[in-house]
């Protein structure tokens, strides 16, 4: 399955080439800090954050105790061990929301828009997880 996804689906596509803004959260065991992979962060620090989509997806899926840790070579040449972003934040979607709000504020600052007339677009978020909620009778 991993070879199929890598060769036939992702084909070394870097995060900066994604068609939509994405937010993939992982944790660097090596650096002991969050890694928030997105188009925004890929522009900010491409040597760390502009990895290919397959590696980012593998990193955020590397839940300790269930899967192997993801040894990843970063675009800048360094290596890091990455694990599931849920280790540092049980609901990593909060990072995506924060990133969307930061981008929205930057767009308003860059256009010198009057805050009273700014068109506030809704945030659309898809959060894919393995958790569930208890059934209520």
Secondary structure, 3 states (H helix, E strand, C coil): CHHHHHHHHHCCCEHHHCCCCCCEEEEECCCCEEEEECHHHHHHCHHHHCCEHHHHHHHHCCCCCCCCCEEEECCCCCEEEEEEHHHCCCCCHHHHHHHHHHHHHHHHHHCCCCCCCCCCCCCCCCCCCCCCCCCCC
